[in-house]
Amino acid sequence: MIYKVLYQKDQIVNPRRETTQTLYLEANNLVEARKLVEDNTPYNIELIQELTGNSLAYEKQNPEFKLTTIQPKD
C-alpha cells in the first residue's frame, strides 16, 4: 500500500502548516509506515494517510510524486 506522510523536518520546532513537507512511502500497513519513519528519520509526523483509488491517482498526477525508500537502521 502507498501512504502519504505529512511531516516537519525535526521534532524540536513547533509545527507550522507553511513548513509541512510530504513524502510517499510503500508499506504493508499504517503501523509499519509509522514505525519506518519514526525509527529511521528525525521527522515529526503530523499525519499518515493511506492512498487508494482516486486519491492515489490524483497524487500520481503531481510532478513531485515519488516513492521514498527508507532503509531500516540496524
N, C-alpha and C positions, 0 to 999 in steps of 0.2 A: 504494500500500500504506500501511497505517497502522502506525506504530511507537510504542511506549511507551518513553519516555526517563526513566530514573531518574537524578536528579542532585542535587548540592549547589549552593547559591546562588553560592558562589565557590570559587576554586581554592587559597585560602590556608589555610583552616581544614581540619583533618583531618576526613574523612567520618565521620559517625555515623548509624546507622540511624534514630535519632529525628528527624534533620533532613533526611532524604532526601525529595525532592519529585518529583512526576511531571508530565510533560506528554505530550500525544499529538500526533503530527506525521504529516503525509502527505508521502511522498517516493517516488521511483521505486525506490530500493534502500537498503540499510543504509548503504552508503558515503556516499550523498548526504545521508541523515538525519544522520549523524555530522558531516559537513562543515558542514551548515547550522547545527547547534547550536554546534560548536566555533568557527566563524568569526564568528558573529553574536551570541554571548552570553558572559558571563563564567563560565558554569556549568562545574562539574566533573562530567563524565559518569561515572556508575557502570556503567550497563547500558543497552543499547538492544535491545528485543525486538520482533520483527515480530508483529503481531496478525492472526490469520486465524480463520475459522470460529467455533468455540465460544469461543475466547479473546476474540475481538473482540466477540461477542455478550454475553459476561459483562461485559466492561469497559464496554460501552454502557449497561448497567443502572445503573452508578454515576452518581448525580446530578451528580458533578463532572466527568464525561467531557465534554471539549470539545476539538476540534482547535485546536491553536495554529498560527498563521501567523507564520513567521519571515521577515522581509524581508532578503534578502542585502544586505550593505553594498556600496557601490560602490567 
